[in-house]
């Protein structure tokens, strides 16, 4: 079988893009911390999901808006089974969760997304795929990503 130059270049380019997008996940140990801002209301609790996706096909099927994910996450976990891992956390004012335990296969993730129950419901999940060391700070308006 003979391949065309276009096919070969396309394959090389796609491989380059995948490597670039996942460089930090594969290149360094991933470290994620979660902090609840001190100025959150006393009775405020935010639910935060960190979703590790292991197949590209899943990315096209996941709900990307905050509300859609939060309202259907249990069904999505069943639907995608071992093609995703989800870490679900609750955060209140002053919470500091450092070095959150991550899935054993974190280095195989094609994408890493963050969803929060209190963020703008039509806002998309936050893509942290390219980051290896970061703090997710829960604010009244949503989540701020800080690199460390």
N, C-alpha and C positions, 0 to 999 in steps of 0.2 A: 504494500500500500504506500502510495506516495502522498506526502502532505505538501500543501502549497506554502509559499513563504508567508502569505497573509495569515494562515492558520498558525504557523510556527510563531510569528511575531505576536499574534493575539494571545497565544498561550503564555509566552514569555512575559508580556505586559500584564496579564491577569495574575500571574505568579508574583510579579513585582508588587502589584497593588495589594495582594493578600499579605505579602511579607511586610510591606510598609504599614498596613493597617494593624497588624498584630505584633509588630516589633516589640513593643513594651511588654505585652503579655508573655511572649516567649523569651525575650531577652533578659529580663530581670525578674526577681521575685515580686509578686504583686502584694501590695500592702494597702488595705482600705481601712480607714477609721471613720466613725460616725459621731457627730457632736450635735447636741441640742443647744441652740443659742440660749444664752442666759435670759434674754428678753422675751422668751415665749410665754404665753399666758399660763397661769398656774395649772389650770385643769386641761391644758392642751396636750394631746397625744397624737403624734404623727406615725403613720405606718409607712415604712420604707422597704421596698423590695429591690434587691440587686439580682438581676437575671443574667445568667451565663448561658449563652446560646452556642450549641456545638455543631449545628448544621445550617448552611446558608439558606436552604429551602425554608427553614423555620422563620427566618427574618422577614420573608415576604408574607407570612401568615400571622405574625404576632400583632396584637393591637398596640399601636404606638402612642396613643393618647393616654394621659395619666388616668383619667376616669375609666376609660375602656379597660385598661389593664387591671386596675384595682377592683373593679366590679366583676371581672371575669377570671381572675387569676387562678382560682381553684379549678375551674373548667380547663383553663389553658395548661395547667400542670398535668392534668390527666391526659389531655389531648396530645401534648408533646412528649410526655413521659421522660425517658432518659436523654432526650435531645436537648433538654434544658435543665439547669439547676437554679433554684430560687432560694435566696437567703432573705427571710422576712424578719424585720426588726421593728420594735416600737421605741419611740423617742419622746422624752419629755424635756422640759427646760433643764439645762445643766448636765444632761446625759453625756458621758464620754465613753464610747466603746472603741478602744484602740486595738489595732491588728485583728479585725474581725476574722474568725476562722472561715476559710474559703474552701470551696469544693476541691477534692483531691485532684481533679482533672482540670483545674483552672487554666493550665498552660495549653489546653486543647480548645479553649473557647474561641469561637469565630467572632463573637461580639459580647460586650458586657453593657447592660442597660440598667438605669436606675429609675424607679417610679416611686412617687410619694402620694399618699392619700390626700394631703392638704394642698397640693400644688394646683395651679390653674387647671381645671379639668380637661381643657382642650389642648393644653401644652403637651408636647411630645416628651417621651421618656428621655433621659439624659444619656448620651452615648459616652461611656468612659473607656471604651475598648483600647484606646491608644495610651492610656495612662497606667503607670505601674505603682505609683505611690501617691495617695491622695487622701484628703479629708473631705467627707460629705457633711456640710454643716446645714442643719435644718433651721430655716428661718421661718417667720410668719408667712411669707409669700411663696416659699418653695425651698429648693435646695441649692446651695452654693457649693461649687466644686473648687477646692483649693489644692494645688499641687504641693507636695512636700519633697 
